[in-house]
Amino acid sequence: MKNDMLGVIFSENPEASMGELTSLRALAAVPVGGRYRIIDFILSNMVNSGIIKVGITTPVNYQSLTDHLGTGKAWDMDRKDDGLYILPPKDTGESGIETHGGVDILHGISSFLAKSNQEYILVSDCNTICNIDFDMVLEEHLKNEADFTLVYTKAKHLSAKDVKKHILLDINDEKIVTDMHVYPSKQKTDCSYMHMFITRRELLMDMVEYAVTHGRHTISKDILLTAVSKGLKVSTYEFSGYKKKIDSIQSYYCFNLDLLKKDIRDELFGLNTNNPIFTKIKDTVPTKYSKSAEITNSFIADGCKIEGTVKNSILFRGVHVAKGATVENCILMQNSEIMENCLLENVIFDKGVILRSGKKLVGQDTYPMVIGKEIIV
């Protein structure tokens, strides 16, 4: 069912550190799960929630992302009215305002926001992976008569390193935020903000304009924390399902291997809720398995040729694993080639990597090895 809500997705996150995987593409365009991109999850969540107009900000390296999204047809967003909007970076030459944070990006798409007719707006990062019904979040927002509603999840017993990557919320018995701890050094609460919020479109535009003209740049501190400190009603919605924030090579690696677990896969792809994850469709030939192939607990996309051994791994389209080669706990992107008698463990290949015969590459499960696009080893 259509609702009165506009969606905005940030295709980049300055806090993410993805190394080779984002040197030539936007964070949102990083391939995952054998055939998907990171952005497919949040965009599908919005579409499944009845949002019919979505803007995607694209500050840098957006060619791969725009190629993937196209007109939005795969998400039923190729519409005459509303639909999918790719929002390239604004030329700041005349205004003199440089892009430092999320506030500046929202200010850069102010004309898009002003021309939209929806009363409410949902703003989200691209790299929080989950399957969530935003229609329920909007219902909670309206029921509470809130100015903002923040989506959060429980994150208990965070390490000293991990807690610095979280924005933690103090929430009272009425589900109202009383304080926010932005990337703290110590954990004082287990309510972790998921970088998704709903508010009135015009209220957000007013707060963004005020923040920009006063030299303020971040959404967490200069919009949300300001709203709390000024006494606006900042409510919350708790999400209790599977959630993974992809902001590092390690989190990317763990998420892909999580997809090999049936319970996580069923929840994330909406098998029990009829909320599927959509992606761009590519017609390719079926995968060919030779008599020497041995496959265990792996995702193997169309167009591959498997002659060796593949265990607990994800292979994208067109990957070739030659006879005598062993691939274990690996993520191999499109058109990678593993020649005869190679050994791969805990390795991530970007697109088009070639591993010559007899080579051995072994990473650690806590620190997987990453090989960049089209490199020959």
RODO-2510 file (C-alpha; in nm, 4 decimals, decimal comma):
residues 377
     n   res          X          Y          Z
     1     m     0,0000     0,0000     0,0000
     2     k     0,1279     0,3458    -0,0939
     3     n     0,2116     0,5747     0,1984
     4     d     0,2822     0,9463     0,2309
     5     m     0,6571     0,9085     0,2799
     6     l     0,9602     1,0071     0,0732
     7     g     1,2755     0,7951     0,0906
     8     v     1,6325     0,9265     0,0824
     9     i     1,9331     0,6917     0,0799
    10     f     2,2968     0,7955     0,1239
    11     s     2,5067     0,5871    -0,1157
    12     e     2,8273     0,6632     0,0759
    13     n     2,9284     0,6562     0,4404
    14     p     3,2471     0,8409     0,5414
    15     e     3,2819     0,6153     0,8458
    16     a     3,3101     0,3021     0,6300
    17     s     3,6563     0,1702     0,5447
    18     m     3,6280    -0,0851     0,2645
    19     g     3,9696    -0,0520     0,1020
    20     e     3,9959    -0,1930    -0,2516
    21     l     3,6236    -0,2685    -0,2699
    22     t     3,5274     0,1009    -0,2770
    23     s     3,8271     0,2474    -0,4590
    24     l     3,6363     0,2429    -0,7903
    25     r     3,2711     0,2182    -0,6802
    26     a     3,0295     0,3687    -0,4306
    27     l     2,9729     0,1827    -0,1047
    28     a     2,6120     0,1210    -0,2087
    29     a     2,7301    -0,0548    -0,5265
    30     v     2,9571    -0,3097    -0,3572
    31     p     2,8478    -0,6609    -0,4685
    32     v     2,7205    -0,9025    -0,2013
    33     g     2,5622    -1,2445    -0,1841
    34     g     2,6484    -1,3674    -0,5317
    35     r     2,4141    -1,1418    -0,7306
    36     y     2,3117    -0,8413    -0,5187
    37     r     2,4509    -0,4976    -0,4305
    38     i     2,4476    -0,3413    -0,0832
    39     i     2,1819    -0,0880    -0,1841
    40     d     1,9354    -0,3597    -0,2907
    41     f     1,8389    -0,4273     0,0711
    42     i     1,7438    -0,0796     0,1913
    43     l     1,5861     0,0089    -0,1445
    44     s     1,3772    -0,3109    -0,1437
    45     n     1,2719    -0,2409     0,2155
    46     m     1,1414     0,0992     0,1090
    47     v     0,9569    -0,0396    -0,1936
    48     n     0,8034    -0,3208     0,0123
    49     s     0,6875    -0,0575     0,2628
    50     g     0,4857     0,1312     0,0024
    51     i     0,7320     0,4141    -0,0637
    52     i     0,6975     0,5156    -0,4285
    53     k     0,9524     0,7990    -0,4445
    54     v     1,3159     0,7464    -0,3462
    55     g     1,6167     0,9707    -0,3962
    56     i     1,9677     0,8260    -0,3817
    57     t     2,2549     1,0647    -0,3189
    58     t     2,5712     0,9911    -0,5176
    59     p     2,8711     1,2020    -0,4058
    60     v     3,1536     1,0035    -0,5725
    61     n     3,2262     0,6990    -0,7908
    62     y     2,8640     0,6598    -0,8903
    63     q     2,8971     0,5075    -1,2394
    64     s     2,8709     0,1488    -1,1140
    65     l     2,5730     0,2405    -0,8968
    66     t     2,3807     0,4132    -1,1755
    67     d     2,4516     0,1212    -1,4100
    68     h     2,3034    -0,1152    -1,1524
    69     l     1,9961     0,0915    -1,0693
    70     g     1,9128     0,2035    -1,4222
    71     t     1,5580     0,3378    -1,4358
    72     g     1,4586     0,1462    -1,1235
    73     k     1,2607    -0,1131    -1,3203
    74     a     1,3803    -0,4058    -1,1071
    75     w     1,2203    -0,2371    -0,8037
    76     d     0,9042    -0,1262    -0,9907
    77     m     1,0265     0,2339    -0,9630
    78     d     1,0280     0,3250    -1,3336
    79     r     0,7241     0,5500    -1,3015
    80     k     0,5937     0,8562    -1,4819
    81     d     0,5275     1,0225    -1,1465
    82     d     0,7591     0,9778    -0,8466
    83     g     0,9817     0,6687    -0,8807
    84     l     1,3610     0,6497    -0,8451
    85     y     1,5861     0,9577    -0,8570
    86     i     1,9642     0,9504    -0,8802
    87     l     2,0911     1,2692    -0,7145
    88     p     2,4471     1,3540    -0,8275
    89     p     2,6729     1,5842    -0,6249
    90     k     2,5825     1,9512    -0,6291
    91     d     2,8216     2,1998    -0,7850
    92     t     2,9206     2,4159    -0,4866
    93     g     3,1042     2,6782    -0,6914
    94     e     2,8393     2,9494    -0,6567
    95     s     2,7170     2,8760    -0,3047
    96     g     3,0648     2,8243    -0,1623
    97     i     2,9299     2,5513     0,0656
    98     e     3,1505     2,2433     0,0679
    99     t     3,0271     1,8940     0,1463
   100     h     3,1499     1,7790     0,4873
   101     g     2,8707     1,5538     0,6122
   102     g     2,5156     1,4315     0,5825
   103     v     2,3696     1,7759     0,6488
   104     d     2,5563     1,9184     0,3500
   105     i     2,4376     1,6332     0,1280
   106     l     2,0762     1,6955     0,2288
   107     h     2,1263     2,0664     0,1650
   108     g     2,2625     1,9782    -0,1791
   109     i     1,9357     1,8021    -0,2682
   110     s     1,7154     2,0731    -0,1203
   111     s     1,5399     2,1371    -0,4524
   112     f     1,4499     1,7667    -0,4774
   113     l     1,3097     1,7774    -0,1235
   114     a     1,1189     2,1004    -0,1865
   115     k     0,9555     1,9679    -0,5050
   116     s     0,8401     1,6459    -0,3369
   117     n     0,4806     1,6280    -0,2146
   118     q     0,5134     1,3669     0,0600
   119     e     0,4556     1,4942     0,4130
   120     y     0,7072     1,2591     0,5767
   121     i     1,0611     1,1610     0,4901
   122     l     1,2623     0,8503     0,5718
   123     v     1,6399     0,9030     0,5671
   124     s     1,8752     0,6057     0,5788
   125     d     2,2327     0,5017     0,5187
   126     c     2,2751     0,2375     0,2497
   127     n     2,4922    -0,0052     0,4438
   128     t     2,2669    -0,1238     0,7252
   129     i     2,1467    -0,4632     0,6049
   130     c     1,8129    -0,5906     0,7352
   131     n     1,4565    -0,6648     0,6278
   132     i     1,2349    -0,4048     0,7943
   133     d     0,8807    -0,2804     0,7362
   134     f     0,9046     0,0995     0,7375
   135     d     0,5263     0,1244     0,7238
   136     m     0,5248    -0,0017     1,0832
   137     v     0,7855     0,2607     1,1764
   138     l     0,5640     0,5323     1,0267
   139     e     0,2618     0,3985     1,2181
   140     e     0,4618     0,4215     1,5411
   141     h     0,5744     0,7727     1,4488
   142     l     0,2154     0,8881     1,3941
   143     k     0,0811     0,7117     1,7018
   144     n     0,3397     0,8813     1,9228
   145     e     0,2860     1,2214     1,7544
   146     a     0,6642     1,2440     1,7359
   147     d     0,8842     1,5009     1,5652
   148     f     1,1456     1,2337     1,4877
   149     t     1,1404     0,8554     1,5139
   150     l     1,4758     0,6765     1,5241
   151     v     1,5129     0,3074     1,4431
   152     y     1,7392     0,1227     1,6858
   153     t     1,8440    -0,2287     1,7813
   154     k     1,9893    -0,3848     2,0938
   155     a     2,3696    -0,4173     2,0928
   156     k     2,4919    -0,5740     2,4147
   157     h     2,8474    -0,6202     2,5395
   158     l     3,0229    -0,4184     2,2705
   159     s     3,4016    -0,4292     2,2728
   160     a     3,6003    -0,1121     2,3409
   161     k     3,6788    -0,0973     1,9688
   162     d     3,3244    -0,1632     1,8459
   163     v     3,1489     0,0805     2,0801
   164     k     3,3272     0,3689     1,9073
   165     k     3,1398     0,2775     1,5857
   166     h     2,7937     0,3077     1,7457
   167     i     2,5567     0,5889     1,8293
   168     l     2,3884     0,4857     2,1529
   169     l     2,0528     0,6132     2,2758
   170     d     1,9173     0,6777     2,6244
   171     i     1,5465     0,5904     2,6024
   172     n     1,2846     0,6374     2,8751
   173     d     0,9787     0,4228     2,9495
   174     e     0,7731     0,6192     2,6926
   175     k     1,0227     0,5229     2,4176
   176     i     1,1494     0,8829     2,4001
   177     v     1,5181     0,9624     2,3464
   178     t     1,6556     1,1602     2,6402
   179     d     2,0196     1,1666     2,5261
   180     m     2,2512     1,0403     2,2515
   181     h     2,6095     0,9188     2,2818
   182     v     2,7789     0,9689     1,9456
   183     y     3,0657     0,7215     1,9007
   184     p     3,1484     0,7040     2,2739
   185     s     3,4526     0,5412     2,4298
   186     k     3,2411     0,3513     2,6872
   187     q     2,9090     0,1725     2,6568
   188     k     2,6410     0,3155     2,8858
   189     t     2,3350     0,1746     2,7089
   190     d     2,2622    -0,1121     2,4700
   191     c     2,0255     0,0807     2,2383
   192     s     2,2161     0,1316     1,9122
   193     y     2,0843     0,3730     1,6472
   194     m     2,0575     0,2088     1,3030
   195     h     2,1048     0,5306     1,1010
   196     m     1,7411     0,5381     0,9892
   197     f     1,4883     0,8012     1,0942
   198     i     1,1485     0,9440     1,0000
   199     t     1,0384     1,3045     1,0359
   200     r     0,8285     1,5644     0,8568
   201     r     0,9908     1,6693     0,5325
   202     e     0,9498     2,0417     0,5977
   203     l     1,0858     2,0144     0,9530
   204     l     1,3989     1,8417     0,8236
   205     m     1,4476     2,1042     0,5519
   206     d     1,4244     2,3839     0,8105
   207     m     1,6747     2,2139     1,0432
   208     v     1,9157     2,1417     0,7574
   209     e     1,9041     2,5059     0,6456
   210     y     1,9726     2,6270     1,0003
   211     a     2,2597     2,3802     1,0475
   212     v     2,4311     2,4697     0,7170
   213     t     2,4130     2,8433     0,7781
   214     h     2,5679     2,7921     1,1224
   215     g     2,8586     2,5786     1,0017
   216     r     2,7205     2,2467     1,1238
   217     h     2,7524     1,9343     0,9151
   218     t     2,6551     1,6040     1,0780
   219     i     2,3079     1,4550     1,1018
   220     s     2,3683     1,2718     1,4297
   221     k     2,5017     1,5719     1,6251
   222     d     2,3606     1,8721     1,4403
   223     i     2,0115     1,7439     1,3560
   224     l     1,9141     1,4569     1,5858
   225     l     2,1034     1,5513     1,9019
   226     t     1,9980     1,9130     1,8503
   227     a     1,6356     1,7976     1,8290
   228     v     1,6751     1,6135     2,1601
   229     s     1,8432     1,9090     2,3333
   230     k     1,5774     2,1529     2,2076
   231     g     1,2989     1,9436     2,3538
   232     l     1,1523     1,8087     2,0306
   233     k     0,9797     1,4744     2,0700
   234     v     1,2314     1,2187     1,9442
   235     s     1,0657     0,8782     1,9632
   236     t     1,2051     0,5332     1,8817
   237     y     1,1209     0,2082     1,7057
   238     e     1,3017    -0,1084     1,8118
   239     f     1,4049    -0,3501     1,5375
   240     s     1,4709    -0,6988     1,6729
   241     g     1,5555    -0,8946     1,3554
   242     y     1,8840    -0,9739     1,1847
   243     k     2,0939    -0,6653     1,1167
   244     k     2,4471    -0,6144     0,9886
   245     k     2,6217    -0,2850     0,9274
   246     i     2,8792    -0,3187     0,6483
   247     d     3,1497    -0,0642     0,7253
   248     s     3,4717    -0,2662     0,6990
   249     i     3,6243    -0,5585     0,5128
   250     q     3,5628    -0,7789     0,8162
   251     s     3,1931    -0,6905     0,8429
   252     y     3,1532    -0,7374     0,4665
   253     y     3,3151    -1,0792     0,4873
   254     c     3,1065    -1,1869     0,7882
   255     f     2,7817    -1,0729     0,6273
   256     n     2,8419    -1,2728     0,3104
   257     l     2,9195    -1,5882     0,5084
   258     d     2,6109    -1,5225     0,7259
   259     l     2,4054    -1,5706     0,4098
   260     l     2,5090    -1,9359     0,4090
   261     k     2,2987    -1,9851     0,7256
   262     k     1,9428    -2,0805     0,6323
   263     d     1,7648    -1,9000     0,9184
   264     i     1,9389    -1,5701     0,8411
   265     r     1,8858    -1,6147     0,4683
   266     d     1,5147    -1,6893     0,5073
   267     e     1,4601    -1,3828     0,7272
   268     l     1,6715    -1,1429     0,5255
   269     f     1,5194    -1,2343     0,1896
   270     g     1,1652    -1,2265     0,3275
   271     l     1,0737    -1,5896     0,2630
   272     n     0,8288    -1,5866     0,5560
   273     t     0,7031    -1,2275     0,5246
   274     n     0,6578    -1,1841     0,1488
   275     n     0,9029    -0,8917     0,1543
   276     p     1,1603    -1,0006    -0,1050
   277     i     1,4894    -0,8331    -0,1902
   278     f     1,4942    -0,7150    -0,5504
   279     t     1,7971    -0,6679    -0,7745
   280     k     1,8885    -0,6101    -1,1362
   281     i     1,8249    -0,9227    -1,3417
   282     k     2,0914    -1,0571    -1,5765
   283     d     2,0170    -1,3513    -1,8051
   284     t     2,3146    -1,5871    -1,8187
   285     v     2,3723    -1,9540    -1,8938
   286     p     2,3441    -2,2086    -1,6098
   287     t     2,6489    -2,3058    -1,4086
   288     k     2,8391    -2,6101    -1,5333
   289     y     2,9620    -2,8663    -1,2801
   290     s     3,2155    -3,1265    -1,3929
   291     k     3,2435    -3,4772    -1,2461
   292     s     3,5434    -3,3664    -1,0399
   293     a     3,3510    -3,0804    -0,8727
   294     e     3,2818    -3,0959    -0,4980
   295     i     3,0478    -2,8337    -0,3519
   296     t     2,9642    -2,7851     0,0181
   297     n     2,7377    -2,5163     0,1682
   298     s     2,8026    -2,2496    -0,0947
   299     f     2,6217    -1,9926    -0,3105
   300     i     2,7156    -2,0277    -0,6756
   301     a     2,5620    -1,7862    -0,9254
   302     d     2,4749    -1,8529    -1,2902
   303     g     2,7402    -1,8802    -1,5571
   304     c     3,0115    -2,0404    -1,3446
   305     k     3,2254    -2,3410    -1,4332
   306     i     3,3208    -2,5585    -1,1366
   307     e     3,5763    -2,8355    -1,1750
   308     g     3,7424    -2,8160    -0,8313
   309     t     3,6328    -2,8002    -0,4662
   310     v     3,4224    -2,5171    -0,3212
   311     k     3,3355    -2,5039     0,0511
   312     n     3,1455    -2,2386     0,2508
   313     s     3,1957    -1,9784    -0,0197
   314     i     3,0055    -1,7328    -0,2373
   315     l     3,0793    -1,7228    -0,6098
   316     f     2,9368    -1,4519    -0,8341
   317     r     2,8497    -1,4937    -1,2030
   318     g     3,1073    -1,6327    -1,4418
   319     v     3,3611    -1,7629    -1,1886
   320     h     3,5793    -2,0525    -1,3031
   321     v     3,7317    -2,2928    -1,0490
   322     a     3,9621    -2,5310    -1,2338
   323     k     4,0348    -2,8968    -1,1584
   324     g     4,2453    -2,9546    -0,8480
   325     a     4,1728    -2,6073    -0,7064
   326     t     4,0218    -2,5651    -0,3577
   327     v     3,8193    -2,2602    -0,2523
   328     e     3,7127    -2,2393     0,1125
   329     n     3,5491    -1,9541     0,3076
   330     c     3,5931    -1,7175     0,0140
   331     i     3,3987    -1,4507    -0,1742
   332     l     3,4817    -1,4442    -0,5452
   333     m     3,3235    -1,1735    -0,7557
   334     q     3,2187    -1,1824    -1,1190
   335     n     3,4452    -1,3430    -1,3840
   336     s     3,7223    -1,4395    -1,1440
   337     e     3,9326    -1,7372    -1,2532
   338     i     4,1068    -1,9891    -1,0278
   339     m     4,3439    -2,2061    -1,2298
   340     e     4,4555    -2,5633    -1,1632
   341     n     4,5837    -2,6799    -0,8224
   342     c     4,5348    -2,3468    -0,6427
   343     l     4,4357    -2,3092    -0,2773
   344     l     4,2229    -2,0210    -0,1506
   345     e     4,1125    -1,9726     0,2103
   346     n     3,9535    -1,6646     0,3683
   347     v     4,0027    -1,4524     0,0564
   348     i     3,7916    -1,1874    -0,1188
   349     f     3,8390    -1,1365    -0,4931
   350     d     3,7004    -0,8293    -0,6665
   351     k     3,5810    -0,8667    -1,0280
   352     g     3,7989    -1,0274    -1,2935
   353     v     4,0845    -1,1508    -1,0731
   354     i     4,2993    -1,4316    -1,2160
   355     l     4,4956    -1,6696    -0,9928
   356     r     4,7650    -1,8568    -1,1841
   357     s     4,8136    -2,2338    -1,1526
   358     g     4,9569    -2,3697    -0,8286
   359     k     4,9251    -2,0468    -0,6285
   360     k     4,8230    -2,0446    -0,2619
   361     l     4,6466    -1,7517    -0,0925
   362     v     4,5432    -1,7880     0,2712
   363     g     4,3947    -1,5098     0,4823
   364     q     4,2590    -1,5212     0,8366
   365     d     3,8911    -1,5436     0,9254
   366     t     3,9426    -1,2327     1,1395
   367     y     4,1399    -1,0562     0,8645
   368     p     4,0518    -1,1861     0,5170
   369     m     4,2835    -1,1167     0,2251
   370     v     4,1459    -0,8806    -0,0430
   371     i     4,2618    -0,8801    -0,4068
   372     g     4,1605    -0,5771    -0,6134
   373     k     3,9744    -0,5646    -0,9423
   374     e     4,1278    -0,7369    -1,2487
   375     i     4,4568    -0,8185    -1,0775
   376     i     4,6552    -1,1209    -1,1970
   377     v     4,8307    -1,3149    -0,9191
***
